[in-house]
Amino acid sequence: MNKIKEQLRLKMLGQLSDEKTELDVDNAYSVVRDVAVSFSVFCVENYHTEFETWTRDSLPKGKIQSKKSYGLLDIEEVFKIFENEK
């Protein structure tokens, strides 16, 4: 079973009628999948994800480097930026 769908199902358990649970889980999974792919594309377009551009050292775990400012940012910080983009 898909890990994401299983987590969604567990979170929604008891909140939905049995008949609608599968449909709601599938709909929620579709949203999660679309956001994950969009966030990945956003990161590739705007950030360096493997090496610092000047030193070629590996980036610290959980950090990515802005292509504009070259500053290191926490991945959760970047997700907040992504969420607020229009």
ZAMARGU-4260 file (C-alpha; in steps of 0.2 Angstrom, whole numbers, plus 5000, padded with zeros to 4 digits):
<rodrens>
0) 5000/5000/5000 | 5006/5018/4996 | 5013/5026/5012 | 5006/5042/5009 | 4988/5035/5007
5) 4990/5025/5022 | 4995/5040/5033 | 4980/5050/5025 | 4968/5036/5029 | 4974/5035/5047
10) 4973/5054/5050 | 4955/5054/5042 | 4949/5038/5052 | 4933/5041/5061 | 4930/5058/5052
15) 4923/5051/5037 | 4909/5039/5032 | 4916/5022/5027 | 4909/5024/5009 | 4918/5041/5006
20) 4934/5037/5015 | 4943/5029/4999 | 4937/5043/4988 | 4942/5057/5000 | 4959/5048/5003
25) 4962/5047/4984 | 4957/5065/4982 | 4969/5071/4996 | 4983/5060/4989 | 4981/5068/4972
30) 4983/5085/4980 | 4999/5079/4990 | 5006/5072/4974 | 5003/5088/4964 | 5011/5099/4978
35) 5026/5087/4980 | 5030/5088/4961 | 5027/5107/4960 | 5038/5109/4975 | 5052/5099/4968
40) 5051/5109/4951 | 5051/5125/4962 | 5067/5119/4971 | 5076/5114/4955 | 5072/5131/4946
45) 5077/5142/4961 | 5089/5133/4972 | 5105/5122/4972 | 5101/5106/4981 | 5118/5096/4981
50) 5133/5107/4982 | 5138/5125/4987 | 5142/5134/4971 | 5158/5142/4977 | 5166/5128/4987
55) 5158/5113/4979 | 5156/5105/4996 | 5140/5095/4999 | 5126/5106/5007 | 5122/5102/5025
60) 5107/5090/5027 | 5091/5099/5026 | 5098/5115/5018 | 5098/5121/5000 | 5106/5136/4992
65) 5097/5151/4984 | 5102/5153/4966 | 5099/5172/4968 | 5107/5176/4985 | 5118/5161/4987
70) 5112/5160/5005 | 5109/5143/5013 | 5091/5141/5018 | 5082/5127/5028 | 5071/5116/5017
75) 5055/5120/5028 | 5059/5139/5026 | 5059/5136/5007 | 5043/5127/5008 | 5035/5142/5016
80) 5041/5153/5002 | 5034/5140/4990 | 5017/5140/4999 | 5016/5159/4998 | 5021/5161/4979
85) 5007/5166/4967
</rodrens>
